[in-house]
Amino acid sequence: MTRHQPNFRLLVTALTLASIALAAPRARAQNFGLFASAFLDSTRAPSARITVEVPFRTLVFLKKEGYYDARFESYLSIRRTDIEKARPTTYVLNGFATVKTYDETKQRDQKARVWREIKLAPGDYEIDAILRIRETIIAVSRSVTLRVPDFLASGMGFGTPQVLSIPPTYTTNFARWSEVKDQLAGADAPANAAIVGLERQPGVRFAIYFDSEVRVPSPCDIYYEVTDGSDRQVLYGKRRVELRGDDDEFVIAFSVDDWAPGAYRVNLRAQTDSPARDATASVDVRVDVTRAMLGANFDDTIEILALIASGEDLKELRAAPEAGRAAAWAKFWSARDPDPSTPENEALAQYLERVQYVVKEFSQFGAGWKSDRGRVYIRYGPPEQIDTAMDQRAQGEYEIWRYYSLNRNFVFYDMFGVGDFKLVEGEL
């Protein structure tokens, strides 16, 4: 539904045309992303995970037999900057993206990812990447810096935490892995760290290492925290364990019945007193569906889905009894999975990312997905360009979202300059 401020149409039209002169556009897109993070691997060696993330709009898709395919290479050069005349090491990452339809190649918030884990000594590094798109002359570059800490400087460090998808028969919150591994025989480690289905719950398996042999068991406090996409703490706990040096692997299981769907971060910390040692680690996990969203919050779930689906599409889910909503939800998204051959449902991942973004960014005056900007974002994704313009007659501000590929513009007006933008031009 389109809403209009009284007598604003002519002013809005003029501002839309003049907005580039009044305010520089905010660039929301980059050619590709380059990310690097350091961690201690399972062999107690400091390592780095380097990820290249390429938006679909940067790729060139070729039509194949029944699908569209894009290929790219990223040439990495890693050079240590805290050692004079250090020689770089080079690697090549090969990536691809495959979709079924031409329209999917135009999805502006979809990305192809490729990564590599490399052992690196503690120190400071510069990582340069050149991205080359197959079948084109496109070549773009990007650089990041990375500090690899001495994880065992205190004498203790974490191995790489692993996200588990745990079956409902397992009910222990925190345990030593050796004591419960038989109960967790049905657990798997999803490659995309996504927990799918009400019958599964997330867990994190991790190990703690010492830099030398442990002769006497050492008491250790393990702290664990879960934060959501807005960095709000949703869970906190502490356990005291005994570290033995040869069997220090643990697992934490989380009940997510009342969590909102989306991405979360699990932060871990281990501390000992005698001697004083301290180590930290983090891992991300994504929850696709919870009992709250199909139970107490079901009306909200349907209202949000109505932004991307028709009433007919939602008919079966809306009519399902509470006990059957999980199956109806799975069926709804299975029908929208652009590539069933992959473990991730890209359409669902995109939807959850959009919902979580608007909850984080547009919730100043109520639920973010109920705001006008939030509703547009969930339906159409991030705008290709945003212009701003001040109302010369008042203290208000205009924000114009441009979707060139869709031939759509949306104009929002914040009457009092407090961030409460209302849609004044454009059909949702």
C-alpha positions in Angstrom: 0.0 0.0 0.0 1.3 3.5 -0.9 1.1 6.2 1.7 1.5 9.9 1.0 2.2 12.9 3.1 -0.3 15.8 2.4 1.0 18.1 -0.4 4.3 16.3 -0.6 4.0 14.7 -4.1 5.4 17.6 -6.0 8.2 18.2 -3.5 9.1 14.5 -3.4 9.3 14.4 -7.2 11.6 17.4 -7.3 13.8 16.1 -4.6 14.0 12.7 -6.3 15.3 14.4 -9.5 17.6 16.7 -7.6 18.8 14.3 -5.0 22.2 13.5 -6.6 23.1 17.2 -6.5 21.9 17.5 -2.9 23.6 14.5 -1.4 26.2 12.1 -2.7 25.0 8.5 -3.1 26.1 6.0 -0.6 27.9 3.1 -2.2 26.4 -0.2 -0.8 28.3 -2.6 -3.1 31.8 -3.7 -3.5 33.4 -5.7 -6.4 34.2 -8.6 -4.0 34.9 -9.2 -0.4 38.2 -10.4 1.1 38.2 -11.7 4.7 40.8 -13.2 6.9 40.7 -14.6 10.5 43.2 -16.4 12.6 42.7 -19.4 14.8 44.5 -22.4 16.4 43.9 -25.6 14.4 43.4 -29.1 15.7 47.2 -29.7 15.6 47.8 -26.7 17.9 49.2 -24.7 15.0 48.3 -21.1 14.4 46.4 -20.8 11.1 44.4 -18.4 9.0 41.1 -18.9 7.1 41.0 -16.6 4.1 37.6 -16.2 2.3 36.8 -14.6 -1.0 33.2 -13.5 -1.4 31.9 -12.5 -4.8 28.5 -10.9 -5.4 26.5 -12.4 -8.2 26.4 -8.9 -9.8 30.2 -9.1 -10.3 30.1 -12.6 -11.9 29.4 -13.5 -15.5 27.0 -16.4 -15.9 27.0 -18.7 -19.0 24.0 -20.7 -20.0 24.6 -24.4 -19.8 22.2 -27.4 -20.3 19.4 -26.6 -17.8 21.4 -24.2 -15.6 23.6 -21.1 -15.5 27.2 -21.3 -14.4 29.9 -18.7 -13.4 33.5 -19.4 -12.6 36.3 -17.3 -11.1 39.8 -17.5 -9.6 41.3 -15.5 -6.8 45.1 -15.2 -6.7 46.4 -14.6 -3.2 49.7 -13.2 -2.1 50.5 -13.4 1.6 53.4 -11.4 2.9 54.6 -11.0 6.5 55.0 -7.3 7.3 56.8 -7.4 10.6 59.9 -9.1 9.1 62.0 -7.1 6.7 62.3 -8.5 3.2 60.0 -11.3 3.9 59.0 -13.1 0.7 55.3 -13.6 -0.1 53.7 -16.9 -0.6 51.0 -17.4 -3.3 47.8 -19.4 -3.6 45.0 -19.8 -6.1 41.4 -20.2 -5.0 38.9 -21.5 -7.6 35.2 -20.6 -7.1 31.9 -21.0 -8.9 28.2 -20.3 -8.6 25.4 -22.3 -10.2 21.7 -21.4 -10.5 18.7 -22.7 -12.4 17.2 -19.6 -13.9 18.4 -16.3 -15.5 16.5 -14.3 -12.9 18.6 -15.9 -10.1 21.8 -14.6 -11.7 20.5 -11.1 -11.1 20.0 -11.5 -7.3 22.0 -8.6 -5.9 22.4 -9.9 -2.4 23.5 -13.4 -3.4 27.2 -14.2 -3.2 29.6 -17.0 -4.2 32.2 -17.9 -1.6 35.5 -19.8 -1.6 38.1 -20.2 1.2 41.3 -21.8 2.2 42.9 -22.5 5.6 46.7 -21.9 5.8 49.1 -22.4 8.6 50.8 -19.1 9.5 53.3 -18.3 12.2 52.3 -15.6 14.7 52.9 -12.2 13.2 51.5 -9.4 11.0 50.5 -10.1 7.5 49.3 -8.3 4.4 47.0 -10.3 2.1 46.5 -9.2 -1.5 43.9 -10.8 -3.8 43.3 -10.4 -7.5 39.9 -11.6 -8.7 39.6 -12.8 -12.3 36.2 -13.6 -13.7 36.3 -16.5 -16.3 35.3 -15.7 -19.9 36.0 -12.0 -19.3 38.8 -9.6 -19.0 37.5 -8.5 -15.6 40.3 -8.3 -12.9 39.9 -6.4 -9.6 42.1 -6.4 -6.5 41.6 -6.0 -2.8 43.9 -6.1 0.3 43.5 -6.8 4.0 45.8 -7.0 6.9 45.8 -9.8 9.5 47.5 -10.3 12.9 48.1 -13.9 13.9 48.5 -13.9 17.6 50.6 -16.3 19.6 47.6 -18.3 20.8 49.6 -20.3 23.3 51.4 -17.3 24.7 49.7 -17.9 28.0 50.4 -21.7 27.7 46.9 -22.6 26.6 44.7 -22.2 23.5 41.5 -23.4 21.8 41.3 -25.6 18.8 38.9 -24.6 16.0 35.3 -24.9 17.4 33.0 -27.1 15.4 29.3 -26.5 15.0 27.2 -29.7 15.4 23.5 -30.4 14.5 22.4 -32.4 17.5 19.4 -34.8 17.6 16.6 -34.2 20.1 17.4 -37.4 22.1 20.4 -35.7 23.5 19.6 -33.5 26.5 22.9 -32.7 28.3 24.0 -29.0 28.2 27.7 -29.3 28.9 29.9 -32.4 28.9 33.3 -33.8 28.2 33.2 -35.2 24.6 34.6 -38.7 25.6 31.7 -39.2 28.0 28.8 -38.4 25.5 30.2 -39.2 22.1 28.2 -42.4 21.8 25.0 -40.4 22.6 26.0 -38.0 19.8 26.5 -40.6 17.1 23.6 -39.1 15.3 25.0 -35.6 15.3 26.5 -34.1 12.1 28.6 -31.1 11.3 26.8 -29.0 8.7 29.3 -27.4 6.3 27.4 -24.1 6.4 26.9 -24.2 10.3 23.1 -24.0 9.7 20.7 -25.9 12.0 17.7 -26.9 9.9 14.5 -28.3 11.4 12.7 -28.3 14.7 14.1 -31.8 15.5 17.7 -30.4 15.7 19.5 -28.1 18.0 22.9 -26.5 17.7 26.0 -27.6 19.6 29.6 -26.6 19.7 32.5 -29.1 20.1 35.8 -27.7 21.0 39.2 -28.7 22.4 41.7 -26.9 24.7 45.4 -27.4 24.3 48.5 -26.8 26.4 51.9 -25.8 25.1 53.6 -28.4 27.3 52.8 -31.7 29.0 50.3 -31.5 31.9 51.6 -33.5 34.9 48.9 -32.4 37.4 45.2 -31.9 36.4 44.5 -28.1 36.3 41.1 -26.6 37.3 39.8 -24.4 34.6 36.7 -22.1 34.3 35.1 -22.2 30.8 32.8 -19.3 30.0 30.4 -19.5 27.1 28.3 -16.7 25.6 25.9 -16.5 22.7 25.2 -13.2 21.0 22.7 -12.4 18.2 23.2 -10.3 15.0 22.9 -7.1 17.0 25.6 -8.3 19.5 23.0 -8.7 22.2 23.7 -11.4 24.7 21.1 -14.2 24.5 22.8 -16.8 26.7 25.7 -16.9 29.2 27.1 -19.7 31.2 30.1 -20.9 33.2 31.5 -24.4 34.0 34.4 -25.5 36.0 36.3 -28.5 34.5 39.6 -30.3 35.1 42.1 -30.1 32.2 44.2 -33.2 31.9 46.2 -32.5 28.8 45.1 -35.6 26.9 41.2 -35.6 27.0 40.3 -31.9 27.0 37.5 -31.9 24.4 34.0 -30.7 25.3 30.6 -30.1 23.8 27.9 -27.5 24.6 24.4 -28.0 23.4 21.9 -25.1 23.2 18.1 -25.1 23.4 16.9 -22.6 20.8 13.1 -23.0 21.2 12.6 -19.3 22.1 15.3 -17.9 19.8 14.5 -15.9 16.7 15.8 -17.4 13.4 19.1 -16.0 12.2 22.9 -15.9 12.8 24.5 -16.1 16.2 28.0 -16.1 17.5 29.2 -18.4 20.3 32.1 -16.9 22.3 34.3 -19.2 24.4 36.8 -18.4 27.1 39.0 -20.6 29.3 40.9 -19.4 32.4 43.2 -21.1 34.9 44.6 -19.5 38.0 47.7 -21.6 38.9 49.5 -20.8 36.6 47.4 -17.9 35.2 46.4 -18.8 31.6 43.7 -17.3 29.4 42.4 -18.3 25.9 39.4 -17.3 23.7 37.7 -18.6 20.6 34.5 -17.9 18.7 32.3 -19.6 16.1 29.2 -18.6 14.2 26.0 -20.7 13.9 22.7 -20.1 12.0 19.3 -21.2 13.2 16.8 -21.5 10.4 13.6 -22.3 12.3 12.5 -22.4 16.0 9.4 -23.5 17.9 8.7 -19.9 18.9 8.3 -18.7 15.3 5.9 -21.6 14.5 4.2 -21.3 17.9 3.8 -18.2 20.0 5.1 -15.9 17.2 3.4 -17.7 14.3 1.2 -14.7 13.3 4.4 -12.6 13.0 6.0 -15.3 10.9 3.1 -15.4 8.5 3.0 -11.6 8.3 6.7 -11.4 7.4 6.4 -14.2 4.9 3.5 -12.4 3.2 6.1 -9.8 2.1 7.7 -12.3 -0.3 4.9 -14.8 -0.9 1.3 -14.7 -2.1 -1.7 -15.7 0.0 -2.0 -18.8 -2.1 1.6 -19.8 -1.4 1.0 -19.4 2.3 -2.3 -21.1 2.4 -1.0 -24.6 3.4 1.3 -23.2 6.1 -1.3 -20.9 7.5 -3.9 -23.8 7.7 -1.5 -26.4 9.2 -2.2 -27.5 12.8 0.6 -26.5 15.2 2.0 -30.0 15.2 2.3 -29.9 11.4 3.7 -26.4 11.0 7.3 -27.6 10.9 6.6 -29.9 8.0 4.6 -27.2 6.2 7.5 -24.7 6.7 10.0 -27.2 5.3 7.8 -27.8 2.3 7.3 -24.1 1.7 11.1 -23.5 1.5 11.9 -26.7 -0.3 9.7 -25.5 -3.2 11.9 -22.3 -3.3 15.3 -23.9 -3.0 17.2 -22.7 -6.1 19.6 -25.6 -6.0 18.5 -28.7 -4.1 21.9 -30.3 -4.9 23.6 -28.1 -2.3 23.3 -28.5 1.5 22.1 -24.9 1.9 18.8 -23.5 0.8 20.0 -20.2 -0.6 16.5 -18.7 -0.8 15.9 -19.4 2.9 19.4 -18.1 3.8 18.7 -14.9 1.9 15.3 -14.4 3.6 16.8 -14.9 7.1 19.7 -12.5 6.4 17.2 -9.8 5.2 14.9 -10.3 8.3 17.8 -10.2 10.7 19.2 -7.1 9.0 16.0 -5.1 9.3 15.6 -6.2 12.9 19.0 -4.8 13.6 18.9 -1.7 11.6 15.2 -0.5 11.6 13.8 -1.4 15.1 14.2 2.1 16.7 10.4 2.6 16.7 9.0 -0.9 16.9 9.6 -4.2 15.2 12.0 -3.6 12.3 10.1 -5.8 9.9 7.0 -3.7 10.4 8.8 -0.5 9.4 8.4 0.8 5.9 12.1 0.5 5.1 12.2 -2.9 6.7 9.3 -4.2 4.6 10.8 -2.9 1.4 14.2 -4.4 2.3 12.7 -7.9 3.0 10.9 -7.9 -0.3 13.5 -6.4 -2.6 16.8 -6.7 -0.7 19.4 -4.0 -0.4 18.9 -1.0 -2.7 21.5 -0.5 -5.5 21.8 3.2 -4.5 20.6 5.4 -1.7 20.3 9.2 -2.0 19.4 11.6 0.8 17.9 15.1 0.7 16.9 17.6 3.4 13.4 19.1 3.4 14.3 22.8 3.0 11.0 23.9 4.6 11.3 21.8 7.7 13.7 19.7 9.7 12.7 16.5 7.9 14.9 14.3 5.7 14.2 12.2 2.6 15.8 8.9 1.7 15.5 7.6 -1.8 16.1 3.9 -2.5 16.9 3.1 -6.1 16.5 -0.4 -7.6 17.7 0.1 -11.2 17.4 -3.5 -12.3 13.8 -3.5 -11.1 13.0 -0.1 -12.4 11.7 0.9 -9.0 12.3 3.8 -6.6 11.1 4.2 -3.0 11.0 7.5 -1.2 10.9 7.6 2.6 10.4 10.8 4.7 11.5 11.4 8.3 9.4 14.3 9.3 11.1 15.2 12.6 14.7 14.1 11.8 14.7 11.3 14.4 15.1 8.4 12.0 11.4 7.4 11.8 11.2 7.1 8.0 7.7 6.6 6.4 7.1 5.5 2.8 5.7 8.5 0.8 6.4 7.4 -2.8 6.5 3.9 -4.3 4.3 0.8 -4.4 5.4 -1.9 -2.0 
